[in-house]
């Protein structure tokens, strides 16, 4: 049997929308298990997201954001990230847009580090984490304005080894940053940087209809 996730959808007998939000809805599904048992499962819908480890190889630094996150009551150290703009948006286009919007950079080399489901038991979100290299300054997209928490965020270059130590010491808790940095270090030490998946690699969970 092959190793990995597999597509599977149990029968949904009914759904109640418990709350409607700007990005996510809170839903309650009545799910039928293979044994015939009926269970209730509540979760958030989500459009999906992309994030990127932005690596200046010459300086050996990573572009990091300082952003307030209200649900956890902390300013987190994060990597650039953003939501997908609809089911049909090209994933790389979304990543390139977010990189320009948040840190005013463009990258000439894009690869896929990892694909993750950050909170699969409570949220529908799937996220692709890219590795972005070959960096040059660029301007934010025309008409884009930073709002809300983004208007207060800042960013800086952080030494890669120093950032990795902060992750392992528990001083950084953003799931995308932690996952992305550990994936980068694994690939760097194992010699896999040149064999990472291409930027347009299939993303199986995004190719299936969402419930």
N, C-alpha and C positions, 0 to 999 in steps of 0.2 A: 504494500500500500504506500502511495506517495506521501511524503511529509508536507504538511501545510494545511491551510484553511480550505474548507470546501463550501460551495453554495448550498444553502438549506433554508427553507422557509416553512415553518409550521403554520397550520391554518389559523387565520384570524377570523373569529366569529363576529366580532363587533369592535367598534372603536368609539370612544368618547373623547372629545377635545375638552380638556379641563381648563386650558388657558391658552390665549393667543398672544404672541409677542412679536416684536419687530423682526426678529431673526428666527426664533424657534417657537414651536408650539409644544405645550405639555399635553401628552396624550395618554390614554388608558386603553390598552388593547386587551380583549378577551381572547386568549390563545389556547388552542387545543393541542395538548401534547400527544406524542405517538401512542401513549397508552390510553388515550381518550379522556384524560383528566383535563379540566378547564382551570386555567390560572389567569390572574390579572397582572399585567406588566405595564408600569408607568415609566415613560421616558420622554426626553426632549427630541424633537425632530431637529435636523441640522443640514445646511446646504453643503457642508464639506469645506475643507481649508487646505491651504498650502503654506509651508514655511521653508526657510532656507538658512543653512549654515554658510555665511558669507566669509570666505577665507582669502585673506591677502597672503599668499604663499611667501612672497619675498620678505615681508615683515613678520610673518608667522603670527598674524593677529586675526581676530574674529570680530565682525561688526555686531554689537550688542545694544539693545534698547533698554531704557529704564521706563517702565510703564506701570501706572497704577491699575490694579485689578480689584474692583469693588467687592466681588463675591468672597474673596479671601482676605480682604483688608490689608493688602500689601502692595508695595511697589516692587514688581518682579524684574529681574534681569532676564531678558528674552532675546530671541533671534527674530528677524523680520518675518512677518506672517500676515495672512489675511484670508477672508472668506472667498469661496468661489462665487462668481457672479452668475448663478444659474447653472442648471444641469449640463448645458451645452458649451460652457466656456472652456477653451483649451487650457489645460492645467498650467502649462509653461507660461502662457500669456498672463495668467493670474499671478504667478510668481514674479515675473518680470515687472508687472504693474506695481505689486506691493513693494518690491525692492526700490523702485524709483520713488514711490510715494513716501516711504518711511525713512530711507537713508540717502536718497538722491544718488543712487549708484546704478550702473548697468553692468552685466556680466556677459562675457563672451563664451564661457564654458559652463554648461549646466549638466549635471548628472543626478540621478535619484540615489539618495542615501538609503532611506527606508520608507515604507508605508505603514501607518499605524491606525488603530482605533483607540483613541485616548481613554475613553470611558465607556466601553462597549455595553456595560450593564445598565447604564443610565442615560446614554446619549447616542444618537445616531451618527455622530460625527466620524468621518474618515479624514485622514490627513496625510499628505505626501510631503516628506522632508527632502529638499534638494540640497546639493552641494553646488555653490556658485563661486566660480573663480574667473580670473581674467577681468579684473574690475576697473571701471573708469567712471568718473563723475558724470552725472546727467541731471536734467531738470525734472521736477515733478510734472506729471501729466497736466496739460492745460485744463484749467478750471477746477483742479483738485484743491480742496481746502482742508487742513487738519481741523478736526472738531472733537469735542468731548475730551476723553482721556488722551487721545492722540495729540491734542493741542498742547498738552502739558508734558509729553514725553520727550526724552533726549536720547542721544546715542553716542557711542564711543567705540574705539578700537581697543580690544583687550587681548593681551598676550595669550596665545592658545594654551600653552602649558599651565599658565596661571588660572585660566578659566576652567580647565579640566580639574585642577586641584580644588577649586571652589565647588564644582559639582560633586566630587567625591567626598568633600568635607561636609556636604549637606547645606551649603550656603546658597545654592541655586536650586529652585524647585520647579521652574517652568518645564512642563513635560516635553515641549518641543526642543528647548535648549538642551535639557539633560539627555534626551534620546539622540538628538543630532550630534552632540559632542561625543557621546560614547560610540556612536556609529562611525564618526570620522576617525576617532582614535583606533578603533578596531581595524578599519580599512587601511589606515596609514601604517600600522605596525605589521599587518599581514600582507602588505604589498598589493592590495586590491583596488587602489585608487583609480588605476587605469582600466579596470574591468567592471566598474560600476555600471548599472543599467543606464541607458540613454534617457535623455529628458522626456522623450515621448514613449517610454516603455509602457506596456499595458498596466492598467490599475484595475484589477479584477472586480473589486467591490464597487467601483464607480461605473462598471459596465452593466450592472444589474438594476432593475427597477427598485426604487426604495419603497418601503411600505407606506 
